[in-house]
Amino acid sequence: MVTELLVVWIVGVVAFFTLWVILAKVVHRISERKRHDEDTPKDQTDENTIQNT
């Protein structure tokens, strides 16, 4: 019973930190996009939108 509890606890800890890393990557990607959008001049953004459609 103790070994089962230990295995469940270890799996839970690994899952928690895995989800934490995934969340950190998503937040980092979103902040990079916002930073890129803020660095891009408005005129260039409009031209890219027109070219992509």
ModelCIF file with pLDDT and N, C-alpha, C, O atoms, coordinates in Angstrom:
data_MODEL
#
_entry.id   MODEL 
#
_entity.id                         1 
_entity.type                       polymer 
_entity.pdbx_number_of_molecules   1 
#
_entity_poly.entity_id                      1 
_entity_poly.type                           'polypeptide(L)' 
_entity_poly.nstd_linkage                   no 
_entity_poly.nstd_monomer                   no 
_entity_poly.pdbx_seq_one_letter_code       MVTELLVVWIVGVVAFFTLWVILAKVVHRISERKRHDEDTPKDQTDENTIQNT 
_entity_poly.pdbx_seq_one_letter_code_can   MVTELLVVWIVGVVAFFTLWVILAKVVHRISERKRHDEDTPKDQTDENTIQNT 
_entity_poly.pdbx_strand_id                 A 
#
loop_
_entity_poly_seq.entity_id 
_entity_poly_seq.num 
_entity_poly_seq.mon_id 
_entity_poly_seq.hetero 
1 1  MET n 
1 2  VAL n 
1 3  THR n 
1 4  GLU n 
1 5  LEU n 
1 6  LEU n 
1 7  VAL n 
1 8  VAL n 
1 9  TRP n 
1 10 ILE n 
1 11 VAL n 
1 12 GLY n 
1 13 VAL n 
1 14 VAL n 
1 15 ALA n 
1 16 PHE n 
1 17 PHE n 
1 18 THR n 
1 19 LEU n 
1 20 TRP n 
1 21 VAL n 
1 22 ILE n 
1 23 LEU n 
1 24 ALA n 
1 25 LYS n 
1 26 VAL n 
1 27 VAL n 
1 28 HIS n 
1 29 ARG n 
1 30 ILE n 
1 31 SER n 
1 32 GLU n 
1 33 ARG n 
1 34 LYS n 
1 35 ARG n 
1 36 HIS n 
1 37 ASP n 
1 38 GLU n 
1 39 ASP n 
1 40 THR n 
1 41 PRO n 
1 42 LYS n 
1 43 ASP n 
1 44 GLN n 
1 45 THR n 
1 46 ASP n 
1 47 GLU n 
1 48 ASN n 
1 49 THR n 
1 50 ILE n 
1 51 GLN n 
1 52 ASN n 
1 53 THR n 
#
_struct_asym.id          A 
_struct_asym.entity_id   1 
#
loop_
_ma_qa_metric.id 
_ma_qa_metric.mode 
_ma_qa_metric.name 
_ma_qa_metric.software_group_id 
_ma_qa_metric.type 
1 global pLDDT . pLDDT 
2 local  pLDDT . pLDDT 
#
_ma_qa_metric_global.metric_id      1 
_ma_qa_metric_global.metric_value   85.00 
_ma_qa_metric_global.model_id       1 
_ma_qa_metric_global.ordinal_id     1 
#
loop_
_ma_qa_metric_local.label_asym_id 
_ma_qa_metric_local.label_comp_id 
_ma_qa_metric_local.label_seq_id 
_ma_qa_metric_local.metric_id 
_ma_qa_metric_local.metric_value 
_ma_qa_metric_local.model_id 
_ma_qa_metric_local.ordinal_id 
A MET 1  2 92.00 1 1  
A VAL 2  2 93.00 1 2  
A THR 3  2 95.00 1 3  
A GLU 4  2 96.00 1 4  
A LEU 5  2 96.00 1 5  
A LEU 6  2 97.00 1 6  
A VAL 7  2 98.00 1 7  
A VAL 8  2 98.00 1 8  
A TRP 9  2 98.00 1 9  
A ILE 10 2 98.00 1 10 
A VAL 11 2 98.00 1 11 
A GLY 12 2 98.00 1 12 
A VAL 13 2 98.00 1 13 
A VAL 14 2 98.00 1 14 
A ALA 15 2 98.00 1 15 
A PHE 16 2 98.00 1 16 
A PHE 17 2 98.00 1 17 
A THR 18 2 98.00 1 18 
A LEU 19 2 98.00 1 19 
A TRP 20 2 98.00 1 20 
A VAL 21 2 98.00 1 21 
A ILE 22 2 98.00 1 22 
A LEU 23 2 98.00 1 23 
A ALA 24 2 97.00 1 24 
A LYS 25 2 97.00 1 25 
A VAL 26 2 97.00 1 26 
A VAL 27 2 96.00 1 27 
A HIS 28 2 96.00 1 28 
A ARG 29 2 94.00 1 29 
A ILE 30 2 93.00 1 30 
A SER 31 2 92.00 1 31 
A GLU 32 2 91.00 1 32 
A ARG 33 2 89.00 1 33 
A LYS 34 2 86.00 1 34 
A ARG 35 2 86.00 1 35 
A HIS 36 2 82.00 1 36 
A ASP 37 2 80.00 1 37 
A GLU 38 2 77.00 1 38 
A ASP 39 2 77.00 1 39 
A THR 40 2 72.00 1 40 
A PRO 41 2 66.00 1 41 
A LYS 42 2 63.00 1 42 
A ASP 43 2 59.00 1 43 
A GLN 44 2 58.00 1 44 
A THR 45 2 55.00 1 45 
A ASP 46 2 57.00 1 46 
A GLU 47 2 57.00 1 47 
A ASN 48 2 59.00 1 48 
A THR 49 2 58.00 1 49 
A ILE 50 2 61.00 1 50 
A GLN 51 2 61.00 1 51 
A ASN 52 2 59.00 1 52 
A THR 53 2 55.00 1 53 
#
loop_
_atom_site.group_PDB 
_atom_site.id 
_atom_site.type_symbol 
_atom_site.label_atom_id 
_atom_site.label_alt_id 
_atom_site.label_comp_id 
_atom_site.label_asym_id 
_atom_site.label_entity_id 
_atom_site.label_seq_id 
_atom_site.pdbx_PDB_ins_code 
_atom_site.Cartn_x 
_atom_site.Cartn_y 
_atom_site.Cartn_z 
_atom_site.occupancy 
_atom_site.B_iso_or_equiv 
_atom_site.pdbx_formal_charge 
_atom_site.auth_seq_id 
_atom_site.auth_comp_id 
_atom_site.auth_asym_id 
_atom_site.auth_atom_id 
_atom_site.pdbx_PDB_model_num 
ATOM 1   N N  . MET A 1 1  ? 0.829  -1.197 0.000   1.00 92.00 ? 1  MET A N  1 
ATOM 2   C CA . MET A 1 1  ? 0.000  0.000  0.000   1.00 92.00 ? 1  MET A CA 1 
ATOM 3   C C  . MET A 1 1  ? 0.869  1.254  0.000   1.00 92.00 ? 1  MET A C  1 
ATOM 4   O O  . MET A 1 1  ? 0.545  2.238  -0.665  1.00 92.00 ? 1  MET A O  1 
ATOM 5   N N  . VAL A 1 2  ? 1.963  1.217  0.740   1.00 93.00 ? 2  VAL A N  1 
ATOM 6   C CA . VAL A 1 2  ? 2.843  2.382  0.800   1.00 93.00 ? 2  VAL A CA 1 
ATOM 7   C C  . VAL A 1 2  ? 3.503  2.608  -0.554  1.00 93.00 ? 2  VAL A C  1 
ATOM 8   O O  . VAL A 1 2  ? 3.652  3.750  -0.988  1.00 93.00 ? 2  VAL A O  1 
ATOM 9   N N  . THR A 1 3  ? 3.897  1.536  -1.219  1.00 95.00 ? 3  THR A N  1 
ATOM 10  C CA . THR A 1 3  ? 4.537  1.679  -2.528  1.00 95.00 ? 3  THR A CA 1 
ATOM 11  C C  . THR A 1 3  ? 3.555  2.221  -3.562  1.00 95.00 ? 3  THR A C  1 
ATOM 12  O O  . THR A 1 3  ? 3.935  3.015  -4.422  1.00 95.00 ? 3  THR A O  1 
ATOM 13  N N  . GLU A 1 4  ? 2.303  1.799  -3.484  1.00 96.00 ? 4  GLU A N  1 
ATOM 14  C CA . GLU A 1 4  ? 1.294  2.323  -4.408  1.00 96.00 ? 4  GLU A CA 1 
ATOM 15  C C  . GLU A 1 4  ? 1.087  3.811  -4.185  1.00 96.00 ? 4  GLU A C  1 
ATOM 16  O O  . GLU A 1 4  ? 0.992  4.579  -5.142  1.00 96.00 ? 4  GLU A O  1 
ATOM 17  N N  . LEU A 1 5  ? 1.019  4.217  -2.931  1.00 96.00 ? 5  LEU A N  1 
ATOM 18  C CA . LEU A 1 5  ? 0.859  5.622  -2.607  1.00 96.00 ? 5  LEU A CA 1 
ATOM 19  C C  . LEU A 1 5  ? 2.065  6.423  -3.082  1.00 96.00 ? 5  LEU A C  1 
ATOM 20  O O  . LEU A 1 5  ? 1.911  7.534  -3.588  1.00 96.00 ? 5  LEU A O  1 
ATOM 21  N N  . LEU A 1 6  ? 3.255  5.872  -2.924  1.00 97.00 ? 6  LEU A N  1 
ATOM 22  C CA . LEU A 1 6  ? 4.475  6.538  -3.372  1.00 97.00 ? 6  LEU A CA 1 
ATOM 23  C C  . LEU A 1 6  ? 4.486  6.694  -4.886  1.00 97.00 ? 6  LEU A C  1 
ATOM 24  O O  . LEU A 1 6  ? 4.871  7.746  -5.395  1.00 97.00 ? 6  LEU A O  1 
ATOM 25  N N  . VAL A 1 7  ? 4.069  5.664  -5.607  1.00 98.00 ? 7  VAL A N  1 
ATOM 26  C CA . VAL A 1 7  ? 4.021  5.734  -7.072  1.00 98.00 ? 7  VAL A CA 1 
ATOM 27  C C  . VAL A 1 7  ? 3.009  6.781  -7.522  1.00 98.00 ? 7  VAL A C  1 
ATOM 28  O O  . VAL A 1 7  ? 3.291  7.569  -8.425  1.00 98.00 ? 7  VAL A O  1 
ATOM 29  N N  . VAL A 1 8  ? 1.842  6.794  -6.905  1.00 98.00 ? 8  VAL A N  1 
ATOM 30  C CA . VAL A 1 8  ? 0.816  7.780  -7.251  1.00 98.00 ? 8  VAL A CA 1 
ATOM 31  C C  . VAL A 1 8  ? 1.334  9.188  -6.964  1.00 98.00 ? 8  VAL A C  1 
ATOM 32  O O  . VAL A 1 8  ? 1.107  10.098 -7.760  1.00 98.00 ? 8  VAL A O  1 
ATOM 33  N N  . TRP A 1 9  ? 2.009  9.376  -5.868  1.00 98.00 ? 9  TRP A N  1 
ATOM 34  C CA . TRP A 1 9  ? 2.548  10.687 -5.494  1.00 98.00 ? 9  TRP A CA 1 
ATOM 35  C C  . TRP A 1 9  ? 3.605  11.131 -6.506  1.00 98.00 ? 9  TRP A C  1 
ATOM 36  O O  . TRP A 1 9  ? 3.606  12.288 -6.928  1.00 98.00 ? 9  TRP A O  1 
ATOM 37  N N  . ILE A 1 10 ? 4.497  10.230 -6.897  1.00 98.00 ? 10 ILE A N  1 
ATOM 38  C CA . ILE A 1 10 ? 5.551  10.570 -7.860  1.00 98.00 ? 10 ILE A CA 1 
ATOM 39  C C  . ILE A 1 10 ? 4.938  10.920 -9.217  1.00 98.00 ? 10 ILE A C  1 
ATOM 40  O O  . ILE A 1 10 ? 5.358  11.885 -9.856  1.00 98.00 ? 10 ILE A O  1 
ATOM 41  N N  . VAL A 1 11 ? 3.956  10.147 -9.655  1.00 98.00 ? 11 VAL A N  1 
ATOM 42  C CA . VAL A 1 11 ? 3.284  10.444 -10.927 1.00 98.00 ? 11 VAL A CA 1 
ATOM 43  C C  . VAL A 1 11 ? 2.604  11.815 -10.852 1.00 98.00 ? 11 VAL A C  1 
ATOM 44  O O  . VAL A 1 11 ? 2.650  12.582 -11.814 1.00 98.00 ? 11 VAL A O  1 
ATOM 45  N N  . GLY A 1 12 ? 1.990  12.117 -9.744  1.00 98.00 ? 12 GLY A N  1 
ATOM 46  C CA . GLY A 1 12 ? 1.346  13.421 -9.571  1.00 98.00 ? 12 GLY A CA 1 
ATOM 47  C C  . GLY A 1 12 ? 2.338  14.563 -9.618  1.00 98.00 ? 12 GLY A C  1 
ATOM 48  O O  . GLY A 1 12 ? 2.069  15.595 -10.232 1.00 98.00 ? 12 GLY A O  1 
ATOM 49  N N  . VAL A 1 13 ? 3.478  14.392 -8.979  1.00 98.00 ? 13 VAL A N  1 
ATOM 50  C CA . VAL A 1 13 ? 4.501  15.447 -8.973  1.00 98.00 ? 13 VAL A CA 1 
ATOM 51  C C  . VAL A 1 13 ? 5.059  15.652 -10.373 1.00 98.00 ? 13 VAL A C  1 
ATOM 52  O O  . VAL A 1 13 ? 5.237  16.787 -10.816 1.00 98.00 ? 13 VAL A O  1 
ATOM 53  N N  . VAL A 1 14 ? 5.334  14.557 -11.067 1.00 98.00 ? 14 VAL A N  1 
ATOM 54  C CA . VAL A 1 14 ? 5.863  14.667 -12.434 1.00 98.00 ? 14 VAL A CA 1 
ATOM 55  C C  . VAL A 1 14 ? 4.832  15.334 -13.346 1.00 98.00 ? 14 VAL A C  1 
ATOM 56  O O  . VAL A 1 14 ? 5.190  16.186 -14.159 1.00 98.00 ? 14 VAL A O  1 
ATOM 57  N N  . ALA A 1 15 ? 3.571  14.961 -13.223 1.00 98.00 ? 15 ALA A N  1 
ATOM 58  C CA . ALA A 1 15 ? 2.520  15.566 -14.039 1.00 98.00 ? 15 ALA A CA 1 
ATOM 59  C C  . ALA A 1 15 ? 2.393  17.054 -13.729 1.00 98.00 ? 15 ALA A C  1 
ATOM 60  O O  . ALA A 1 15 ? 2.216  17.862 -14.640 1.00 98.00 ? 15 ALA A O  1 
ATOM 61  N N  . PHE A 1 16 ? 2.482  17.423 -12.458 1.00 98.00 ? 16 PHE A N  1 
ATOM 62  C CA . PHE A 1 16 ? 2.376  18.832 -12.075 1.00 98.00 ? 16 PHE A CA 1 
ATOM 63  C C  . PHE A 1 16 ? 3.482  19.651 -12.719 1.00 98.00 ? 16 PHE A C  1 
ATOM 64  O O  . PHE A 1 16 ? 3.216  20.696 -13.313 1.00 98.00 ? 16 PHE A O  1 
ATOM 65  N N  . PHE A 1 17 ? 4.729  19.181 -12.604 1.00 98.00 ? 17 PHE A N  1 
ATOM 66  C CA . PHE A 1 17 ? 5.831  19.950 -13.165 1.00 98.00 ? 17 PHE A CA 1 
ATOM 67  C C  . PHE A 1 17 ? 5.814  19.945 -14.688 1.00 98.00 ? 17 PHE A C  1 
ATOM 68  O O  . PHE A 1 17 ? 6.238  20.920 -15.309 1.00 98.00 ? 17 PHE A O  1 
ATOM 69  N N  . THR A 1 18 ? 5.335  18.875 -15.295 1.00 98.00 ? 18 THR A N  1 
ATOM 70  C CA . THR A 1 18 ? 5.206  18.845 -16.751 1.00 98.00 ? 18 THR A CA 1 
ATOM 71  C C  . THR A 1 18 ? 4.196  19.890 -17.221 1.00 98.00 ? 18 THR A C  1 
ATOM 72  O O  . THR A 1 18 ? 4.457  20.630 -18.169 1.00 98.00 ? 18 THR A O  1 
ATOM 73  N N  . LEU A 1 19 ? 3.059  19.947 -16.563 1.00 98.00 ? 19 LEU A N  1 
ATOM 74  C CA . LEU A 1 19 ? 2.058  20.949 -16.916 1.00 98.00 ? 19 LEU A CA 1 
ATOM 75  C C  . LEU A 1 19 ? 2.575  22.359 -16.647 1.00 98.00 ? 19 LEU A C  1 
ATOM 76  O O  . LEU A 1 19 ? 2.258  23.281 -17.398 1.00 98.00 ? 19 LEU A O  1 
ATOM 77  N N  . TRP A 1 20 ? 3.358  22.540 -15.600 1.00 98.00 ? 20 TRP A N  1 
ATOM 78  C CA . TRP A 1 20 ? 3.938  23.831 -15.280 1.00 98.00 ? 20 TRP A CA 1 
ATOM 79  C C  . TRP A 1 20 ? 4.872  24.289 -16.400 1.00 98.00 ? 20 TRP A C  1 
ATOM 80  O O  . TRP A 1 20 ? 4.847  25.457 -16.786 1.00 98.00 ? 20 TRP A O  1 
ATOM 81  N N  . VAL A 1 21 ? 5.695  23.379 -16.923 1.00 98.00 ? 21 VAL A N  1 
ATOM 82  C CA . VAL A 1 21 ? 6.619  23.716 -18.013 1.00 98.00 ? 21 VAL A CA 1 
ATOM 83  C C  . VAL A 1 21 ? 5.845  24.062 -19.277 1.00 98.00 ? 21 VAL A C  1 
ATOM 84  O O  . VAL A 1 21 ? 6.193  25.014 -19.975 1.00 98.00 ? 21 VAL A O  1 
ATOM 85  N N  . ILE A 1 22 ? 4.798  23.300 -19.577 1.00 98.00 ? 22 ILE A N  1 
ATOM 86  C CA . ILE A 1 22 ? 3.984  23.594 -20.756 1.00 98.00 ? 22 ILE A CA 1 
ATOM 87  C C  . ILE A 1 22 ? 3.338  24.967 -20.632 1.00 98.00 ? 22 ILE A C  1 
ATOM 88  O O  . ILE A 1 22 ? 3.333  25.739 -21.591 1.00 98.00 ? 22 ILE A O  1 
ATOM 89  N N  . LEU A 1 23 ? 2.801  25.275 -19.470 1.00 98.00 ? 23 LEU A N  1 
ATOM 90  C CA . LEU A 1 23 ? 2.187  26.582 -19.245 1.00 98.00 ? 23 LEU A CA 1 
ATOM 91  C C  . LEU A 1 23 ? 3.211  27.699 -19.392 1.00 98.00 ? 23 LEU A C  1 
ATOM 92  O O  . LEU A 1 23 ? 2.906  28.740 -19.975 1.00 98.00 ? 23 LEU A O  1 
ATOM 93  N N  . ALA A 1 24 ? 4.420  27.500 -18.874 1.00 97.00 ? 24 ALA A N  1 
ATOM 94  C CA . ALA A 1 24 ? 5.470  28.516 -18.999 1.00 97.00 ? 24 ALA A CA 1 
ATOM 95  C C  . ALA A 1 24 ? 5.833  28.754 -20.455 1.00 97.00 ? 24 ALA A C  1 
ATOM 96  O O  . ALA A 1 24 ? 6.059  29.896 -20.856 1.00 97.00 ? 24 ALA A O  1 
ATOM 97  N N  . LYS A 1 25 ? 5.892  27.696 -21.253 1.00 97.00 ? 25 LYS A N  1 
ATOM 98  C CA . LYS A 1 25 ? 6.200  27.851 -22.679 1.00 97.00 ? 25 LYS A CA 1 
ATOM 99  C C  . LYS A 1 25 ? 5.098  28.613 -23.401 1.00 97.00 ? 25 LYS A C  1 
ATOM 100 O O  . LYS A 1 25 ? 5.384  29.456 -24.251 1.00 97.00 ? 25 LYS A O  1 
ATOM 101 N N  . VAL A 1 26 ? 3.849  28.329 -23.075 1.00 97.00 ? 26 VAL A N  1 
ATOM 102 C CA . VAL A 1 26 ? 2.731  29.026 -23.712 1.00 97.00 ? 26 VAL A CA 1 
ATOM 103 C C  . VAL A 1 26 ? 2.756  30.508 -23.352 1.00 97.00 ? 26 VAL A C  1 
ATOM 104 O O  . VAL A 1 26 ? 2.574  31.363 -24.219 1.00 97.00 ? 26 VAL A O  1 
ATOM 105 N N  . VAL A 1 27 ? 2.977  30.808 -22.097 1.00 96.00 ? 27 VAL A N  1 
ATOM 106 C CA . VAL A 1 27 ? 3.037  32.211 -21.666 1.00 96.00 ? 27 VAL A CA 1 
ATOM 107 C C  . VAL A 1 27 ? 4.207  32.922 -22.337 1.00 96.00 ? 27 VAL A C  1 
ATOM 108 O O  . VAL A 1 27 ? 4.079  34.076 -22.745 1.00 96.00 ? 27 VAL A O  1 
ATOM 109 N N  . HIS A 1 28 ? 5.343  32.244 -22.453 1.00 96.00 ? 28 HIS A N  1 
ATOM 110 C CA . HIS A 1 28 ? 6.509  32.836 -23.111 1.00 96.00 ? 28 HIS A CA 1 
ATOM 111 C C  . HIS A 1 28 ? 6.211  33.104 -24.587 1.00 96.00 ? 28 HIS A C  1 
ATOM 112 O O  . HIS A 1 28 ? 6.579  34.153 -25.114 1.00 96.00 ? 28 HIS A O  1 
ATOM 113 N N  . ARG A 1 29 ? 5.550  32.164 -25.249 1.00 94.00 ? 29 ARG A N  1 
ATOM 114 C CA . ARG A 1 29 ? 5.216  32.342 -26.665 1.00 94.00 ? 29 ARG A CA 1 
ATOM 115 C C  . ARG A 1 29 ? 4.271  33.518 -26.855 1.00 94.00 ? 29 ARG A C  1 
ATOM 116 O O  . ARG A 1 29 ? 4.435  34.298 -27.793 1.00 94.00 ? 29 ARG A O  1 
ATOM 117 N N  . ILE A 1 30 ? 3.278  33.657 -25.970 1.00 93.00 ? 30 ILE A N  1 
ATOM 118 C CA . ILE A 1 30 ? 2.332  34.769 -26.061 1.00 93.00 ? 30 ILE A CA 1 
ATOM 119 C C  . ILE A 1 30 ? 3.048  36.094 -25.840 1.00 93.00 ? 30 ILE A C  1 
ATOM 120 O O  . ILE A 1 30 ? 2.788  37.058 -26.560 1.00 93.00 ? 30 ILE A O  1 
ATOM 121 N N  . SER A 1 31 ? 3.941  36.160 -24.863 1.00 92.00 ? 31 SER A N  1 
ATOM 122 C CA . SER A 1 31 ? 4.656  37.410 -24.607 1.00 92.00 ? 31 SER A CA 1 
ATOM 123 C C  . SER A 1 31 ? 5.589  37.758 -25.755 1.00 92.00 ? 31 SER A C  1 
ATOM 124 O O  . SER A 1 31 ? 5.770  38.936 -26.064 1.00 92.00 ? 31 SER A O  1 
ATOM 125 N N  . GLU A 1 32 ? 6.189  36.750 -26.400 1.00 91.00 ? 32 GLU A N  1 
ATOM 126 C CA . GLU A 1 32 ? 7.034  37.013 -27.572 1.00 91.00 ? 32 GLU A CA 1 
ATOM 127 C C  . GLU A 1 32 ? 6.198  37.590 -28.711 1.00 91.00 ? 32 GLU A C  1 
ATOM 128 O O  . GLU A 1 32 ? 6.631  38.516 -29.397 1.00 91.00 ? 32 GLU A O  1 
ATOM 129 N N  . ARG A 1 33 ? 5.001  37.041 -28.911 1.00 89.00 ? 33 ARG A N  1 
ATOM 130 C CA . ARG A 1 33 ? 4.129  37.565 -29.968 1.00 89.00 ? 33 ARG A CA 1 
ATOM 131 C C  . ARG A 1 33 ? 3.736  39.006 -29.688 1.00 89.00 ? 33 ARG A C  1 
ATOM 132 O O  . ARG A 1 33 ? 3.748  39.842 -30.591 1.00 89.00 ? 33 ARG A O  1 
ATOM 133 N N  . LYS A 1 34 ? 3.385  39.299 -28.436 1.00 86.00 ? 34 LYS A N  1 
ATOM 134 C CA . LYS A 1 34 ? 3.009  40.678 -28.098 1.00 86.00 ? 34 LYS A CA 1 
ATOM 135 C C  . LYS A 1 34 ? 4.174  41.613 -28.298 1.00 86.00 ? 34 LYS A C  1 
ATOM 136 O O  . LYS A 1 34 ? 4.006  42.720 -28.809 1.00 86.00 ? 34 LYS A O  1 
ATOM 137 N N  . ARG A 1 35 ? 5.365  41.178 -27.898 1.00 86.00 ? 35 ARG A N  1 
ATOM 138 C CA . ARG A 1 35 ? 6.546  42.011 -28.068 1.00 86.00 ? 35 ARG A CA 1 
ATOM 139 C C  . ARG A 1 35 ? 6.824  42.242 -29.551 1.00 86.00 ? 35 ARG A C  1 
ATOM 140 O O  . ARG A 1 35 ? 7.186  43.349 -29.950 1.00 86.00 ? 35 ARG A O  1 
ATOM 141 N N  . HIS A 1 36 ? 6.657  41.208 -30.362 1.00 82.00 ? 36 HIS A N  1 
ATOM 142 C CA . HIS A 1 36 ? 6.886  41.336 -31.801 1.00 82.00 ? 36 HIS A CA 1 
ATOM 143 C C  . HIS A 1 36 ? 5.853  42.289 -32.409 1.00 82.00 ? 36 HIS A C  1 
ATOM 144 O O  . HIS A 1 36 ? 6.195  43.115 -33.255 1.00 82.00 ? 36 HIS A O  1 
ATOM 145 N N  . ASP A 1 37 ? 4.590  42.177 -31.980 1.00 80.00 ? 37 ASP A N  1 
ATOM 146 C CA . ASP A 1 37 ? 3.548  43.059 -32.502 1.00 80.00 ? 37 ASP A CA 1 
ATOM 147 C C  . ASP A 1 37 ? 3.787  44.506 -32.101 1.00 80.00 ? 37 ASP A C  1 
ATOM 148 O O  . ASP A 1 37 ? 3.500  45.419 -32.875 1.00 80.00 ? 37 ASP A O  1 
ATOM 149 N N  . GLU A 1 38 ? 4.312  44.725 -30.896 1.00 77.00 ? 38 GLU A N  1 
ATOM 150 C CA . GLU A 1 38 ? 4.586  46.089 -30.455 1.00 77.00 ? 38 GLU A CA 1 
ATOM 151 C C  . GLU A 1 38 ? 5.784  46.682 -31.182 1.00 77.00 ? 38 GLU A C  1 
ATOM 152 O O  . GLU A 1 38 ? 5.834  47.891 -31.408 1.00 77.00 ? 38 GLU A O  1 
ATOM 153 N N  . ASP A 1 39 ? 6.749  45.844 -31.552 1.00 77.00 ? 39 ASP A N  1 
ATOM 154 C CA . ASP A 1 39 ? 7.933  46.333 -32.254 1.00 77.00 ? 39 ASP A CA 1 
ATOM 155 C C  . ASP A 1 39 ? 7.650  46.610 -33.720 1.00 77.00 ? 39 ASP A C  1 
ATOM 156 O O  . ASP A 1 39 ? 8.351  47.412 -34.336 1.00 77.00 ? 39 ASP A O  1 
ATOM 157 N N  . THR A 1 40 ? 6.641  45.968 -34.292 1.00 72.00 ? 40 THR A N  1 
ATOM 158 C CA . THR A 1 40 ? 6.320  46.153 -35.696 1.00 72.00 ? 40 THR A CA 1 
ATOM 159 C C  . THR A 1 40 ? 5.544  47.452 -35.863 1.00 72.00 ? 40 THR A C  1 
ATOM 160 O O  . THR A 1 40 ? 4.542  47.671 -35.182 1.00 72.00 ? 40 THR A O  1 
ATOM 161 N N  . PRO A 1 41 ? 6.004  48.315 -36.769 1.00 66.00 ? 41 PRO A N  1 
ATOM 162 C CA . PRO A 1 41 ? 5.254  49.559 -37.012 1.00 66.00 ? 41 PRO A CA 1 
ATOM 163 C C  . PRO A 1 41 ? 3.857  49.260 -37.551 1.00 66.00 ? 41 PRO A C  1 
ATOM 164 O O  . PRO A 1 41 ? 3.635  48.228 -38.184 1.00 66.00 ? 41 PRO A O  1 
ATOM 165 N N  . LYS A 1 42 ? 2.931  50.159 -37.298 1.00 63.00 ? 42 LYS A N  1 
ATOM 166 C CA . LYS A 1 42 ? 1.536  49.973 -37.706 1.00 63.00 ? 42 LYS A CA 1 
ATOM 167 C C  . LYS A 1 42 ? 1.410  49.834 -39.214 1.00 63.00 ? 42 LYS A C  1 
ATOM 168 O O  . LYS A 1 42 ? 0.642  48.993 -39.681 1.00 63.00 ? 42 LYS A O  1 
ATOM 169 N N  . ASP A 1 43 ? 2.134  50.625 -39.989 1.00 59.00 ? 43 ASP A N  1 
ATOM 170 C CA . ASP A 1 43 ? 2.045  50.559 -41.446 1.00 59.00 ? 43 ASP A CA 1 
ATOM 171 C C  . ASP A 1 43 ? 2.478  49.194 -41.958 1.00 59.00 ? 43 ASP A C  1 
ATOM 172 O O  . ASP A 1 43 ? 1.846  48.638 -42.856 1.00 59.00 ? 43 ASP A O  1 
ATOM 173 N N  . GLN A 1 44 ? 3.539  48.657 -41.398 1.00 58.00 ? 44 GLN A N  1 
ATOM 174 C CA . GLN A 1 44 ? 4.034  47.351 -41.834 1.00 58.00 ? 44 GLN A CA 1 
ATOM 175 C C  . GLN A 1 44 ? 3.040  46.253 -41.489 1.00 58.00 ? 44 GLN A C  1 
ATOM 176 O O  . GLN A 1 44 ? 2.877  45.302 -42.253 1.00 58.00 ? 44 GLN A O  1 
ATOM 177 N N  . THR A 1 45 ? 2.383  46.374 -40.359 1.00 55.00 ? 45 THR A N  1 
ATOM 178 C CA . THR A 1 45 ? 1.387  45.387 -39.955 1.00 55.00 ? 45 THR A CA 1 
ATOM 179 C C  . THR A 1 45 ? 0.222  45.388 -40.938 1.00 55.00 ? 45 THR A C  1 
ATOM 180 O O  . THR A 1 45 ? -0.257 44.325 -41.331 1.00 55.00 ? 45 THR A O  1 
ATOM 181 N N  . ASP A 1 46 ? -0.237 46.567 -41.337 1.00 57.00 ? 46 ASP A N  1 
ATOM 182 C CA . ASP A 1 46 ? -1.332 46.658 -42.298 1.00 57.00 ? 46 ASP A CA 1 
ATOM 183 C C  . ASP A 1 46 ? -0.946 46.046 -43.636 1.00 57.00 ? 46 ASP A C  1 
ATOM 184 O O  . ASP A 1 46 ? -1.755 45.354 -44.254 1.00 57.00 ? 46 ASP A O  1 
ATOM 185 N N  . GLU A 1 47 ? 0.283  46.290 -44.094 1.00 57.00 ? 47 GLU A N  1 
ATOM 186 C CA . GLU A 1 47 ? 0.746  45.722 -45.359 1.00 57.00 ? 47 GLU A CA 1 
ATOM 187 C C  . GLU A 1 47 ? 0.805  44.200 -45.281 1.00 57.00 ? 47 GLU A C  1 
ATOM 188 O O  . GLU A 1 47 ? 0.421  43.517 -46.229 1.00 57.00 ? 47 GLU A O  1 
ATOM 189 N N  . ASN A 1 48 ? 1.285  43.663 -44.155 1.00 59.00 ? 48 ASN A N  1 
ATOM 190 C CA . ASN A 1 48 ? 1.356  42.210 -44.004 1.00 59.00 ? 48 ASN A CA 1 
ATOM 191 C C  . ASN A 1 48 ? -0.038 41.592 -43.991 1.00 59.00 ? 48 ASN A C  1 
ATOM 192 O O  . ASN A 1 48 ? -0.235 40.502 -44.529 1.00 59.00 ? 48 ASN A O  1 
ATOM 193 N N  . THR A 1 49 ? -0.992 42.263 -43.391 1.00 58.00 ? 49 THR A N  1 
ATOM 194 C CA . THR A 1 49 ? -2.352 41.758 -43.347 1.00 58.00 ? 49 THR A CA 1 
ATOM 195 C C  . THR A 1 49 ? -2.943 41.714 -44.750 1.00 58.00 ? 49 THR A C  1 
ATOM 196 O O  . THR A 1 49 ? -3.611 40.747 -45.116 1.00 58.00 ? 49 THR A O  1 
ATOM 197 N N  . ILE A 1 50 ? -2.697 42.752 -45.529 1.00 61.00 ? 50 ILE A N  1 
ATOM 198 C CA . ILE A 1 50 ? -3.218 42.804 -46.901 1.00 61.00 ? 50 ILE A CA 1 
ATOM 199 C C  . ILE A 1 50 ? -2.553 41.728 -47.754 1.00 61.00 ? 50 ILE A C  1 
ATOM 200 O O  . ILE A 1 50 ? -3.225 41.081 -48.557 1.00 61.00 ? 50 ILE A O  1 
ATOM 201 N N  . GLN A 1 51 ? -1.253 41.526 -47.596 1.00 61.00 ? 51 GLN A N  1 
ATOM 202 C CA . GLN A 1 51 ? -0.538 40.536 -48.396 1.00 61.00 ? 51 GLN A CA 1 
ATOM 203 C C  . GLN A 1 51 ? -0.959 39.117 -48.037 1.00 61.00 ? 51 GLN A C  1 
ATOM 204 O O  . GLN A 1 51 ? -0.979 38.249 -48.909 1.00 61.00 ? 51 GLN A O  1 
ATOM 205 N N  . ASN A 1 52 ? -1.290 38.863 -46.796 1.00 59.00 ? 52 ASN A N  1 
ATOM 206 C CA . ASN A 1 52 ? -1.644 37.511 -46.365 1.00 59.00 ? 52 ASN A CA 1 
ATOM 207 C C  . ASN A 1 52 ? -3.044 37.105 -46.759 1.00 59.00 ? 52 ASN A C  1 
ATOM 208 O O  . ASN A 1 52 ? -3.376 35.920 -46.718 1.00 59.00 ? 52 ASN A O  1 
ATOM 209 N N  . THR A 1 53 ? -3.877 38.062 -47.142 1.00 55.00 ? 53 THR A N  1 
ATOM 210 C CA . THR A 1 53 ? -5.260 37.707 -47.490 1.00 55.00 ? 53 THR A CA 1 
ATOM 211 C C  . THR A 1 53 ? -5.424 37.503 -48.970 1.00 55.00 ? 53 THR A C  1 
ATOM 212 O O  . THR A 1 53 ? -6.523 37.200 -49.434 1.00 55.00 ? 53 THR A O  1 
#
